[in-house]
Amino acid sequence: RSFGLYFIAENIDADVTVLDFPSRKRFEREVARGYDVVGISFIAPNMVKAREMARITRLLAPDATVVLGGHGAAIEGIEEQIDCDHVVKGEGIRWMRHFLGQDPDAPLVHPSLPSTERTRIMGIPVPGTTANLLVPGVGCVNGCNFCSTSHFFGKSYTPFLSTGRELFDTCCRLSEERGTDDFFVMDENFLKDRQRAIELLELMERHNRPFTFQVFSSAEAITAFGVDNMVRLGVGFVWIGVERSSEQGNYDKNRGVDPRELVAELRSRGIIVLASGILCQEHHT
């Protein structure tokens, strides 16, 4: 799902319809109903699609305000390439609230959403409830130069759930609503805010309320938080950006960390590790 659209819809006082990758026919039919605002969220590779959606909107709903958002908003000069009224470069909930004359600082309500749908293994459906989606915040202060979600958006982190208590209460609510204690955490670097994660861990243990988490985190954040704490927290899967095993051309997040030792330690505790690297950087030959 396009999670950001559901977050905006959940947190503004307006009649909202979310179309998640609609067919052209479905989009045309809905836009023709006469909306005041049509928001188009897109990533850079889908720029041509977004341009066509804006063209269709101008044709079928000429009085509508066209707003562009998503990672594609970082494209330089995008307002000259796509016919629109506004471009939202960054977190969109506060912007949309302000645009509609509502309180941008009102409490944020986390929607109840599955992290994935129609799960299959080799084409065979997997029964049961899929993991909950949990979005503690967006962005990352590391701001690695290849990162579309951080480097081009101020190299900052915008929290939706600022404290361990807010995380814990949200997890409890989502767990009860969807019937699963498993969470996929859509956060660039979940363990970077060590104090928040420690507070969540303490609340889980104090209330005897275990959850399981699948997270993204950098090597230095994992090292600072501690592998033992990850086990206590219920982390069963972690995605780490290794980027490069040597010091040359690497990033501060990996400075002084041996990726082989770190991965081996995580796996020895039963934590599944997905390691990734970025190709075609300046120092690559």
C-alpha beads as a LAMMPS data file, in Angstrom:
LAMMPS data file: protein, C-alpha beads

285 atoms
284 bonds

1 atom types
1 bond types

-500.0 500.0 xlo xhi
-500.0 500.0 ylo yhi
-500.0 500.0 zlo zhi

Masses

1 110.0

Atoms # bond

1 1 1 0.000 0.000 0.000
2 1 1 0.922 3.656 -0.360
3 1 1 1.144 4.142 3.393
4 1 1 1.544 7.924 3.324
5 1 1 -1.838 8.439 1.652
6 1 1 -3.614 6.485 4.389
7 1 1 -1.818 8.504 7.083
8 1 1 -2.929 11.781 5.524
9 1 1 -6.511 10.557 5.120
10 1 1 -6.617 9.423 8.752
11 1 1 -5.358 12.737 10.087
12 1 1 -7.375 15.433 8.341
13 1 1 -10.994 16.472 8.906
14 1 1 -12.324 16.035 5.382
15 1 1 -14.088 13.563 3.125
16 1 1 -11.220 11.641 1.551
17 1 1 -11.033 8.862 -1.029
18 1 1 -7.757 6.963 -1.302
19 1 1 -7.035 5.395 -4.684
20 1 1 -4.003 3.123 -4.351
21 1 1 -2.535 2.514 -7.831
22 1 1 -5.928 2.692 -9.573
23 1 1 -6.458 1.782 -13.182
24 1 1 -6.687 4.722 -15.565
25 1 1 -10.431 4.114 -15.962
26 1 1 -10.979 4.039 -12.203
27 1 1 -8.980 7.230 -11.720
28 1 1 -10.885 9.070 -14.441
29 1 1 -14.234 7.977 -13.035
30 1 1 -13.353 9.145 -9.514
31 1 1 -11.790 12.483 -10.497
32 1 1 -14.827 13.330 -12.600
33 1 1 -16.958 13.353 -9.430
34 1 1 -15.630 16.843 -8.719
35 1 1 -13.094 16.964 -5.893
36 1 1 -11.745 20.195 -4.389
37 1 1 -8.225 18.761 -4.030
38 1 1 -6.509 15.924 -5.892
39 1 1 -3.261 14.803 -4.250
40 1 1 -0.873 12.723 -6.353
41 1 1 1.893 10.859 -4.503
42 1 1 4.665 9.335 -6.610
43 1 1 8.259 8.135 -6.654
44 1 1 10.788 9.367 -9.215
45 1 1 10.437 6.424 -11.663
46 1 1 6.677 7.109 -11.843
47 1 1 7.035 10.770 -12.864
48 1 1 5.456 10.176 -16.274
49 1 1 2.442 8.508 -14.651
50 1 1 2.049 11.420 -12.247
51 1 1 2.203 13.888 -15.142
52 1 1 -0.568 12.020 -16.950
53 1 1 -2.695 11.893 -13.784
54 1 1 -2.334 15.663 -13.413
55 1 1 -3.294 16.160 -17.072
56 1 1 -6.398 14.000 -16.629
57 1 1 -7.330 15.956 -13.502
58 1 1 -7.073 19.273 -15.315
59 1 1 -9.275 17.884 -18.094
60 1 1 -11.995 16.242 -15.962
61 1 1 -11.880 18.432 -12.832
62 1 1 -10.595 21.864 -13.978
63 1 1 -11.520 23.544 -10.673
64 1 1 -9.585 21.066 -8.525
65 1 1 -6.331 22.006 -6.786
66 1 1 -3.586 19.586 -7.829
67 1 1 -1.019 18.757 -5.125
68 1 1 2.103 16.666 -5.753
69 1 1 3.887 14.771 -2.988
70 1 1 5.973 11.718 -2.209
71 1 1 9.648 11.081 -2.961
72 1 1 9.122 12.267 -6.537
73 1 1 8.618 15.779 -5.183
74 1 1 12.409 15.989 -4.755
75 1 1 12.926 16.049 -8.547
76 1 1 14.463 19.391 -9.406
77 1 1 12.014 21.628 -11.238
78 1 1 9.157 19.119 -10.971
79 1 1 6.608 21.963 -10.894
80 1 1 7.710 22.856 -14.412
81 1 1 7.385 19.297 -15.683
82 1 1 3.972 18.502 -14.189
83 1 1 0.978 20.867 -14.301
84 1 1 0.191 21.372 -10.607
85 1 1 -0.677 24.005 -8.004
86 1 1 1.515 22.866 -5.090
87 1 1 4.478 20.557 -4.479
88 1 1 4.879 19.130 -0.958
89 1 1 8.561 18.386 -0.361
90 1 1 8.582 16.481 2.907
91 1 1 6.136 15.086 5.443
92 1 1 2.616 15.712 4.147
93 1 1 0.269 15.451 7.139
94 1 1 1.188 18.809 8.694
95 1 1 1.226 20.463 5.266
96 1 1 -2.254 19.226 4.357
97 1 1 -3.684 20.185 7.750
98 1 1 -2.285 23.687 7.367
99 1 1 -3.532 23.926 3.781
100 1 1 -7.054 23.022 4.925
101 1 1 -6.987 25.496 7.820
102 1 1 -6.702 22.789 10.461
103 1 1 -4.299 22.443 13.395
104 1 1 -0.996 21.094 12.009
105 1 1 0.141 20.153 15.517
106 1 1 -2.926 18.095 16.459
107 1 1 -2.174 14.585 17.787
108 1 1 -1.409 12.067 15.071
109 1 1 -3.637 8.999 14.746
110 1 1 -1.822 5.925 13.442
111 1 1 -4.086 4.050 10.987
112 1 1 -4.612 0.320 11.387
113 1 1 -3.048 -1.250 8.294
114 1 1 -1.506 -4.557 7.236
115 1 1 2.169 -4.378 6.306
116 1 1 1.551 -6.642 3.342
117 1 1 -1.308 -8.464 1.662
118 1 1 -1.920 -11.714 -0.199
119 1 1 1.196 -13.366 1.220
120 1 1 2.351 -16.418 -0.727
121 1 1 5.266 -18.840 -0.693
122 1 1 6.016 -20.182 -4.177
123 1 1 2.489 -19.197 -5.200
124 1 1 0.768 -20.943 -2.296
125 1 1 -1.283 -18.597 -0.026
126 1 1 -0.065 -18.329 3.564
127 1 1 -2.989 -18.437 6.019
128 1 1 -3.320 -16.142 9.004
129 1 1 -3.109 -12.422 9.705
130 1 1 -0.150 -10.569 8.228
131 1 1 1.984 -8.278 10.385
132 1 1 0.750 -4.848 11.409
133 1 1 2.320 -1.781 9.864
134 1 1 4.059 0.497 12.367
135 1 1 5.458 3.864 11.253
136 1 1 7.211 5.586 14.194
137 1 1 8.494 8.371 11.940
138 1 1 9.953 9.296 8.564
139 1 1 13.450 10.235 7.408
140 1 1 16.856 9.664 8.999
141 1 1 19.508 12.003 10.398
142 1 1 22.299 9.938 8.795
143 1 1 21.264 11.307 5.387
144 1 1 23.451 8.998 3.284
145 1 1 23.958 10.646 -0.098
146 1 1 22.133 7.931 -2.052
147 1 1 19.039 7.926 0.165
148 1 1 15.954 9.223 -1.625
149 1 1 13.953 9.306 1.616
150 1 1 16.423 11.316 3.677
151 1 1 19.301 12.968 1.797
152 1 1 16.955 14.928 -0.467
153 1 1 14.570 15.889 2.343
154 1 1 16.757 17.814 4.764
155 1 1 18.643 14.824 6.259
156 1 1 16.232 14.961 9.189
157 1 1 13.910 12.681 11.136
158 1 1 10.251 13.561 11.709
159 1 1 8.780 11.439 14.535
160 1 1 5.146 10.403 14.490
161 1 1 5.505 8.510 17.782
162 1 1 8.093 10.396 19.833
163 1 1 8.274 8.289 22.996
164 1 1 8.378 4.655 24.006
165 1 1 5.012 5.131 25.716
166 1 1 3.424 6.349 22.473
167 1 1 4.930 3.368 20.646
168 1 1 3.721 0.918 23.285
169 1 1 0.169 2.284 23.390
170 1 1 -0.027 2.261 19.582
171 1 1 1.257 -1.318 19.402
172 1 1 -1.338 -2.432 21.952
173 1 1 -4.167 -0.774 20.001
174 1 1 -3.105 -2.071 16.604
175 1 1 -2.548 -5.552 18.017
176 1 1 -6.079 -5.661 19.407
177 1 1 -7.627 -4.241 16.226
178 1 1 -5.878 -6.612 13.801
179 1 1 -5.342 -9.645 15.997
180 1 1 -1.561 -10.021 15.756
181 1 1 1.424 -9.023 17.903
182 1 1 3.779 -8.955 14.895
183 1 1 4.880 -5.581 13.487
184 1 1 6.727 -4.509 10.366
185 1 1 8.371 -1.224 11.341
186 1 1 8.534 1.220 8.433
187 1 1 11.225 3.486 9.844
188 1 1 14.550 4.210 8.132
189 1 1 16.595 3.571 11.271
190 1 1 14.349 2.408 14.108
191 1 1 17.045 1.832 16.747
192 1 1 18.717 5.216 16.098
193 1 1 16.561 6.739 18.862
194 1 1 17.962 4.469 21.551
195 1 1 16.068 6.067 24.443
196 1 1 12.699 5.584 22.707
197 1 1 13.437 1.927 21.955
198 1 1 14.659 1.278 25.527
199 1 1 11.489 2.846 26.950
200 1 1 9.369 0.633 24.685
201 1 1 11.322 -2.431 25.850
202 1 1 10.854 -1.526 29.526
203 1 1 7.097 -1.052 29.077
204 1 1 6.763 -4.386 27.257
205 1 1 8.535 -6.172 30.109
206 1 1 6.740 -4.264 32.865
207 1 1 3.306 -5.070 31.429
208 1 1 4.283 -8.557 30.229
209 1 1 3.167 -7.613 26.717
210 1 1 5.600 -9.120 24.193
211 1 1 5.616 -8.015 20.561
212 1 1 7.759 -9.070 17.609
213 1 1 9.337 -6.564 15.235
214 1 1 10.909 -6.518 11.794
215 1 1 13.066 -3.410 11.512
216 1 1 15.572 -1.370 9.497
217 1 1 18.631 -0.156 11.396
218 1 1 22.200 0.910 10.722
219 1 1 25.254 -0.863 12.111
220 1 1 26.168 1.905 14.554
221 1 1 22.590 2.101 15.881
222 1 1 22.496 -1.668 16.409
223 1 1 25.838 -1.602 18.197
224 1 1 24.710 1.246 20.474
225 1 1 21.390 -0.425 21.300
226 1 1 22.908 -3.861 21.843
227 1 1 22.089 -7.242 20.335
228 1 1 20.890 -8.582 23.695
229 1 1 18.404 -5.719 23.910
230 1 1 17.206 -6.521 20.391
231 1 1 16.421 -10.076 21.496
232 1 1 14.557 -8.768 24.557
233 1 1 12.641 -6.318 22.362
234 1 1 11.478 -9.114 20.065
235 1 1 13.368 -8.147 16.911
236 1 1 13.267 -11.183 14.629
237 1 1 14.465 -9.526 11.429
238 1 1 16.742 -6.594 10.688
239 1 1 17.737 -4.945 7.407
240 1 1 21.208 -3.371 7.524
241 1 1 22.776 -1.142 4.885
242 1 1 26.316 -2.523 4.745
243 1 1 27.205 -0.528 1.586
244 1 1 30.888 -1.580 1.673
245 1 1 32.926 -3.972 3.811
246 1 1 36.075 -1.817 3.793
247 1 1 36.610 1.676 5.176
248 1 1 37.226 3.249 1.768
249 1 1 34.120 4.970 0.507
250 1 1 32.015 3.776 3.439
251 1 1 29.704 5.842 5.653
252 1 1 29.912 6.990 9.263
253 1 1 27.087 4.615 10.181
254 1 1 29.442 1.691 9.472
255 1 1 32.668 3.248 10.786
256 1 1 34.592 0.857 13.016
257 1 1 32.042 -1.958 12.710
258 1 1 33.038 -5.306 11.208
259 1 1 29.928 -6.317 9.221
260 1 1 30.817 -10.023 9.260
261 1 1 31.107 -10.082 13.052
262 1 1 27.911 -8.079 13.517
263 1 1 25.865 -10.275 11.179
264 1 1 27.261 -13.435 12.755
265 1 1 26.345 -12.192 16.242
266 1 1 22.800 -11.283 15.177
267 1 1 22.247 -14.639 13.474
268 1 1 23.633 -16.513 16.473
269 1 1 20.768 -15.006 18.505
270 1 1 18.172 -16.111 15.970
271 1 1 17.748 -12.729 14.254
272 1 1 17.339 -12.912 10.459
273 1 1 19.599 -10.409 8.693
274 1 1 19.145 -8.834 5.279
275 1 1 22.251 -6.910 4.224
276 1 1 22.174 -4.497 1.300
277 1 1 24.670 -2.387 -0.604
278 1 1 24.376 0.480 -3.070
279 1 1 25.981 0.139 -6.499
280 1 1 27.357 2.795 -8.875
281 1 1 28.729 5.164 -6.255
282 1 1 31.512 7.629 -7.040
283 1 1 34.326 5.426 -5.705
284 1 1 33.219 2.282 -7.544
285 1 1 35.205 1.119 -10.575

Bonds

1 1 1 2
2 1 2 3
3 1 3 4
4 1 4 5
5 1 5 6
6 1 6 7
7 1 7 8
8 1 8 9
9 1 9 10
10 1 10 11
11 1 11 12
12 1 12 13
13 1 13 14
14 1 14 15
15 1 15 16
16 1 16 17
17 1 17 18
18 1 18 19
19 1 19 20
20 1 20 21
21 1 21 22
22 1 22 23
23 1 23 24
24 1 24 25
25 1 25 26
26 1 26 27
27 1 27 28
28 1 28 29
29 1 29 30
30 1 30 31
31 1 31 32
32 1 32 33
33 1 33 34
34 1 34 35
35 1 35 36
36 1 36 37
37 1 37 38
38 1 38 39
39 1 39 40
40 1 40 41
41 1 41 42
42 1 42 43
43 1 43 44
44 1 44 45
45 1 45 46
46 1 46 47
47 1 47 48
48 1 48 49
49 1 49 50
50 1 50 51
51 1 51 52
52 1 52 53
53 1 53 54
54 1 54 55
55 1 55 56
56 1 56 57
57 1 57 58
58 1 58 59
59 1 59 60
60 1 60 61
61 1 61 62
62 1 62 63
63 1 63 64
64 1 64 65
65 1 65 66
66 1 66 67
67 1 67 68
68 1 68 69
69 1 69 70
70 1 70 71
71 1 71 72
72 1 72 73
73 1 73 74
74 1 74 75
75 1 75 76
76 1 76 77
77 1 77 78
78 1 78 79
79 1 79 80
80 1 80 81
81 1 81 82
82 1 82 83
83 1 83 84
84 1 84 85
85 1 85 86
86 1 86 87
87 1 87 88
88 1 88 89
89 1 89 90
90 1 90 91
91 1 91 92
92 1 92 93
93 1 93 94
94 1 94 95
95 1 95 96
96 1 96 97
97 1 97 98
98 1 98 99
99 1 99 100
100 1 100 101
101 1 101 102
102 1 102 103
103 1 103 104
104 1 104 105
105 1 105 106
106 1 106 107
107 1 107 108
108 1 108 109
109 1 109 110
110 1 110 111
111 1 111 112
112 1 112 113
113 1 113 114
114 1 114 115
115 1 115 116
116 1 116 117
117 1 117 118
118 1 118 119
119 1 119 120
120 1 120 121
121 1 121 122
122 1 122 123
123 1 123 124
124 1 124 125
125 1 125 126
126 1 126 127
127 1 127 128
128 1 128 129
129 1 129 130
130 1 130 131
131 1 131 132
132 1 132 133
133 1 133 134
134 1 134 135
135 1 135 136
136 1 136 137
137 1 137 138
138 1 138 139
139 1 139 140
140 1 140 141
141 1 141 142
142 1 142 143
143 1 143 144
144 1 144 145
145 1 145 146
146 1 146 147
147 1 147 148
148 1 148 149
149 1 149 150
150 1 150 151
151 1 151 152
152 1 152 153
153 1 153 154
154 1 154 155
155 1 155 156
156 1 156 157
157 1 157 158
158 1 158 159
159 1 159 160
160 1 160 161
161 1 161 162
162 1 162 163
163 1 163 164
164 1 164 165
165 1 165 166
166 1 166 167
167 1 167 168
168 1 168 169
169 1 169 170
170 1 170 171
171 1 171 172
172 1 172 173
173 1 173 174
174 1 174 175
175 1 175 176
176 1 176 177
177 1 177 178
178 1 178 179
179 1 179 180
180 1 180 181
181 1 181 182
182 1 182 183
183 1 183 184
184 1 184 185
185 1 185 186
186 1 186 187
187 1 187 188
188 1 188 189
189 1 189 190
190 1 190 191
191 1 191 192
192 1 192 193
193 1 193 194
194 1 194 195
195 1 195 196
196 1 196 197
197 1 197 198
198 1 198 199
199 1 199 200
200 1 200 201
201 1 201 202
202 1 202 203
203 1 203 204
204 1 204 205
205 1 205 206
206 1 206 207
207 1 207 208
208 1 208 209
209 1 209 210
210 1 210 211
211 1 211 212
212 1 212 213
213 1 213 214
214 1 214 215
215 1 215 216
216 1 216 217
217 1 217 218
218 1 218 219
219 1 219 220
220 1 220 221
221 1 221 222
222 1 222 223
223 1 223 224
224 1 224 225
225 1 225 226
226 1 226 227
227 1 227 228
228 1 228 229
229 1 229 230
230 1 230 231
231 1 231 232
232 1 232 233
233 1 233 234
234 1 234 235
235 1 235 236
236 1 236 237
237 1 237 238
238 1 238 239
239 1 239 240
240 1 240 241
241 1 241 242
242 1 242 243
243 1 243 244
244 1 244 245
245 1 245 246
246 1 246 247
247 1 247 248
248 1 248 249
249 1 249 250
250 1 250 251
251 1 251 252
252 1 252 253
253 1 253 254
254 1 254 255
255 1 255 256
256 1 256 257
257 1 257 258
258 1 258 259
259 1 259 260
260 1 260 261
261 1 261 262
262 1 262 263
263 1 263 264
264 1 264 265
265 1 265 266
266 1 266 267
267 1 267 268
268 1 268 269
269 1 269 270
270 1 270 271
271 1 271 272
272 1 272 273
273 1 273 274
274 1 274 275
275 1 275 276
276 1 276 277
277 1 277 278
278 1 278 279
279 1 279 280
280 1 280 281
281 1 281 282
282 1 282 283
283 1 283 284
284 1 284 285
